[in-house]
Amino acid sequence: MTTASPAAAEPPPVNAQQAGLWFIHETDPQCSAYHIVFGAEVTADAGLGRRTEAILRDLMAEHDALRVCFQPGENGPAQRVQESVPLDIRHTDARGMDPEALRDRVRTDTRTPFDLARPPLWRIHLYRTAERTWVFAAVLHHAAADFWSLALLLGEVRGRLEGKPGRFTLDGDAFASYAEQQRTFLAGGKAAALAADEAARLADAPPGLDLYGDRPRPPAPTYEGGSVPFALSAEATDTVRELAREAAATPYMVLLSAYFVLLSRLSGRSDVLVGTPTSGRLQRQYRDALGNFVNTVVVRGEVEETATYREVLASVRARVLEAMRAQELPFPWLVRELAPPRDPSRTPLYQAGFAWDRLPFLTDMDSFFLLDPDRTAELAVAGATLRPYPVPQQEGQTDLWIEMGGERDGAFAGVLRYNTDIFEPGTARDLAAAFVATVESLVRQPDAPLHSLARGDERQSARLAAQGSGPVRALPDARLPDLFRDQVRRTPDATAMVADGEEWSYARLLERTEEVAAALRTAGIAAGDRVAVMAERGAPLVAALLGGENGIRLLDDEDWTKDMPPALGGRVKAEPGPALEHKQRRRLSRSAQLAVTAAAEAWNDAGLDSAPAGSRRVAVVVSAALGDMNAMISGWEALKSRGWNRVPPLTVPMSMGNGSAAAVALLVNARAGVHATVNACSSGTQALATAAELIRRGEADVVVAGGTEAPLHPLVLASFGSMRALSKRLDDPASASRPYDADRDGMVLGEGSGILVLESEEHAGERGARIYAELAGVGSSSDAYDMVQPDPAGAGTARAIRYSLADAGARPEEVVHLNANGTATPPGDAAEGHGIRAVFGDAGRGPSVSANKSMTGHSLGAAGAIESIATVLSLYHGIVPPTRNFTRLDEDLSVDIVHGSPRKLEGERYVAVKNSAGFGGHNVALTFRGVPARRHP
């Protein structure tokens, strides 16, 4: 039974580290990841046990820190000190128990959770294994004590048993003054300055460290973990010490540097964050104190494979010292101040840790703190013999955690702790071996570039080599999606797969694959984007994986292709959406079908279906470069072969340039005007410019605007082929469209439609619309140079961009992103590049440039609208998609092409430009402003 302290006594404050652990416990009361455990096997007389128990009872009475508990308060946890608390010693008769079964029992018992509201927050488990032999395990919750406190208690008990004065004078009350001092410090100017420095140091840090484990990360941590012991060789240990002396560093810094190299290689990242604990006992007065003073700092490492290990060590040394300047800032408090992006499945800021636990006292007990100690180690204490009995502990706190500092046989030894939600035991053993191999490889050749050094031990290297051996099989050059479609054409009804007892034919799999691809396009996903797939094993997973393919392929599946040279194209394979019934489709051209489908998606996304119409004035501006010549040519062929009375009656309406706009107007009940502008390949961009003017002039509240095109017809392909404007990379369709690449050889045609909903700011605000961006400025110009070729100097491009910026009231230096016309024709990209440079200067000063035609092909009049959508989404999400198929830039061009991977938009300058150009010298540019307050609704 316990009794509370007198009401008059002020309860001791809680420090920030304790509060953080309390919150974890409140979230998961079964969590045992923060239990500190010490185990030993003891041979002694029973009388020594009674003396030890009396000493523990005295210590409990003497020190408040051993009688604390944490209870819910008004603003988080409140720390209480009970006046009297009985010892918690749990006896088990383990005589006759199998040794491995006993180890399992000890591990299970030490993981039994504490109730933080009920003291004591430490206990002893005692297992009698023979007449004079026991195994004991001391367990402390980290909220009440740290590793240093455990060592202080061990030393004090040992000293009292042996009748010797202790090296330290235990202080069981200092934890309260520490918390009060911390509270005062955090309210002061020095803490604020340090927090500002930390914000700058950790700015733009990667949101997470992905180590690609064996299992998908669960949505919330379970704190389940495992441990793997490891040890360096004596030779490597000596070299670590030598390197530390040469670099004016410490063995901790040398080994942490190797850990950074390993994590960089595992994650593929050069920028890596690692959490590392500090004792928190910066002032001498806390050297003898019991309690939890440990804090965690985040070290930010930078690893480049072209650097040497010595260079990495110098960098890590500087970064450790930089991180340590802020070690007075408790980690939970710092996280609240910095408010980094949070993922409930990860620890904030870091997911890998590195600890150097080496006590300056109890050195004759070093083996007792190793997970794999010297089995012959013994220690005599007051007539008893103690032997190490290692118990795994503190597992699952992070994805990976390495703890070092101890030695065995003159060599550094340690333990790798891992999260079993993510890693299998075998993988964890491989990771521990990889760390040892990494250390030994690096210290052996510290002046060699990292990329030239081995990345595993001999066993791992042999296994990798074996994976590359065996008979050589000839593989086709075509990509998997193309091979799959070829097989569908050959055997559509054959069984493609069997999953869960269900058979799927190739035709069915293709149909499902097309559905997935259509859904991705609807969501704004383009080729090259990373898409996560969440699906159980089975046929739907295969369809999902196949659905993310590039849309450019060889056009060889139409009757008319038999009489033509091979050509490439980007065809929309999905059928028009539910906005069109079958009867309606027959009355609309292909380009109109695409426009109506895209318009329905845009209208629904804008929430206008459910918005009250009121007196809303809706207009439509949908343009195309060619109209739809398919209907016209089909009518002409019917006239020639079958006579005038066999010409389809809707040939003329379906061929008109405004046919798509009229069809969209019927869909949205537009009565404020229907327009169709024709500006060749800049038609879609001009449609948006015209829509903006309709709203500015007060003629419409809402305008559905964009472009559409269905140019994959033999006549169109033949014409562009005669102009030598098409790519000839028929052997690799996916990489044929190469905007701005030095090896570009022409465009790839594609079909599609891009539709946006433009509204006046007042109208959008009244209905609470989601706003992606503001169309702030429009500009147009003409080259007056040639019907087909652009002005090589790019003067027309430069004028259109400048007019657009001026209309938006924006300066060139405000523009963070430019979505280029980028047709992949040598003269077209060169002219546009010169125009961009004329406005923005060299690549180092200009905006990030991306060319979407590398993924979609050139959809002529629809391209500008489709790429305007990409521009708006880049602003909205703060990400610029890469230009695919780009390897190197022309020497005479100077633009900053985003390639390889998406690029995050930095700063607060949310201004982007979409540039378009078309035959006849038509140049149109649009300036968009992001809406930062509404970027993530």
Secondary structure, DSSP 8 states (H G I E B T S, - for coil): --EE--TTS------HHHHHHHHHHHH-TT--TTEEEEEEEEE--HHHHHHHHHHHHHHHHH-GGGGEEEEEETTEEEEEEEEE----EEEEE-TT--HHHHHHHHHHHHTS---TTSS-SEEEEEEE-SSSEEEEEEEEETTT--HHHHHHHHHHHHHHHHT---SS--BSSHHHHHHHHHHHHHTSHHHHHHHHHHHHHTTT--S------SS---SS----EEEEEEE--HHHHHHHHHHHHHTT--HHHHHHHHHHHHHHHHHT-SEEEEEEEE----SGGGTTB-S---EEEEEEEE--TTSBHHHHHHHHHHHHHHHHTTTTS-HHHHHHHH-----TTS-SS-SEEEEE---SS-GGGGGGG-SS--TT--EEETTEEEEE-----S-SSSSEEEEEEEEETTEEEEEEEEETTT--HHHHHHHHHHHHHHHHHHHHSTTSBGGGS--S-HHHHHHHHHHT-S------SS-HHHHHHHHHHH-TTSEEEEETTEEEEHHHHHHHHHHHHHHHHHTT--TT--------SSHHHHHHHHTT--SEEE--SSGGGGGS---EEE---S---TTS-HHHHHTS-HHHHHHHHHHHHHHHHTTTTTS--TT--EEEEEE-SS--HHHHHHHHHHHHHH-GGGS-TTHHHHHSTTHHHHHHHHHHT--S-EE----GGGHHHHHHHHHHHHHHTTS-SEEEEEEEE---SHHHHHHHHHTT-B---TT-GGG---TTBTT---B-EE-EEEEEEEE-HHHHHHTT----EEEEEEEEEE--S-SSS--TT-HHHHHHHHHHHHHHT--GGGEEEEE------HHHHHHHHHHHHHHH-STTTS-EEE-THHHH-B-GGGHHHHHHHHHHHHHHHTEE--BTT---B-TT---EE-BSS-EE--TT--EEEEEEEETTTEEEEEEEEE-GGGS--
